Amino acid sequence: MASRIPQAFIDNVRSKVNIVDVIGQYTQLVKKGRQWTGSCPFHDDRHPSLFVEENKQVFNCFSCGRSGSVFSFIMEKEGYSYPEAILSLAESVDIPIDSSISANNGNQIDGTTQAIYQLHTDAQRLYQHTLLNTTSGEQALAYLHDKRQLSDDIIKEFGIGFVPDDNLLLSYAKEKNLSHEVLMASELFITNSVSGDMRDRFSGRIVWPIKTERGQVVGFSGRALDAENSIKYMNSPESPFFTKGRILYNLNRAKNVIKQTGTAMIFEGFMDVISAHMADEKVGVATMGTALTPDHIRQLSRIAKRVLLIYDSDEAGQNAARRSIELFKNNAKNIEVGVVHLPDLLDPDEVRVQRGLPVLKKALNQSILTPIEFLVNAARNGKNLSNQAQYLTFLHEVMQILYTATPVEQDIQLTRIANEFGTSKQALQAQLQQTKQSVKGQNSHQSVSQSSHVASDFSPKTSGYEFGFPVEPNRYQKISKVELAERALIMAMIKDPYTLERVKSTAGFAFVHPEYQLLMMLTEIYQRDHLGTFDIAQFMDFIQKPNLNQKIMAIDHSFGDIKVENDAVQDYLRIIMEEAPVSNRVQELKQLIEIAKQQHDDAKLVQLSTELINIKKRQH
């Protein structure tokens, strides 16, 4: 609840960020009335059950129960703490983050994690100093100067360093009296399984620091200087603070230029990114020994309108490009994608070293294929197209690619194939039409099958509605009169502090359900610090308890528009204090009657049934 980030800063972020835009990066939202709906990104949601209220800046899933503000959504989806979510969203809307706020955020991190972060920062400085200023780094520096043609300025700019074999970092950590727990958790050291001795993980390697989007060093990628080393490249292992599928190399440096230009370049290697930077293309990022992920795409889609894929020309690189095109198609349809074709099967770093920076710059800007053009060209790979069988296989693959293309791209590619292989364009068009009809038939069959399944799951007899929203049948529960009164009373107290004082002073009053008693206590604390109009998103951030936030959403849906009236409040109190005990007794009697029936105790059955009848008469 409490946060060292100033409340004014949090409120500013909340006012600038639109929850629909943020959640829309994770799932497609459709506007229906005052709400936006879509499939919940937190679970397999066959029947869209996520609702987003733009005017109140809150979300709720009626299937899995997750609900909250834009901050809690990012916390849940990205695994961020509350302060991290605030700062991440602040950056996404270009709100400046001064050093005092960053420092305050650091205080929110537990001591071990903070020590790990600091150790990584210190390690990067030590490694770079070793490379540039000591005899231990001379061989590595010569390699970077001569083989990789990197200047000292570039080395400094990208924080490149060298790890000597003398356990420099381990000695430093011991001088700082860092605990064994911190050393183990940092993943910067390796322990000998036999002797138990520790050593620096990246000994004998040139290292590139890996940073988060906000510039915190969380890992390293190391290249062995010794050509005899069987493990040429090594990355920091996965850890709670270092997840390869979420981090893009150089994003912290490139993001502002990406925002300005609208374009991002995705490379396979760190040196490719650096080479592009040297060619004055400063929008490059790279994955780290892992394929592009939906998390990577979401990060880029927040700041880029266009993405260029620059992968190696070998089979692995081409397959990676295919997967990336499909990922963008499924996760960010609004992003324009291009594929850069480099000369002579070279990677970007090789183009820089062998051909020069002007050639690399020109290739990155002019040798750009559309995804369709790339995929059609890739379909040629490994085939002898003078062989009829392989040519027909090629055409089958091409038609599968082209049926989703624009009419113009279809015409361009069919014309190219007709001219190159002598096949009539009319025949190619006929085959493309057959492919379209075949795919359409398959989709139609699948759609009918799914519709039948949906109809069986949600027939009129089983589907239900709660507070005007559809819910899955197994989630539907009738709310008792007593609980409805409790919910209405909570909303009245939220809206009117005087009602809260009135309820507190009512002798003998207590909520039947403990969660509402807790909500009353939290409401009182919240009202002390938040004067003025009630803000449900702000209140949910204050609570930060998923089960209570779900209750608050339900209360707001039912009673958010009610006016606080004395007579109504009195009626809520009466129902809770007088009818709740009676309601409990009715349930108890029903259970006892069932037991009496099972035991064939006729006398007891008559007694209990009579009491139940009399209670119901008094209620009416």
Disulfide bonds with the S-S distance in Angstrom:
none
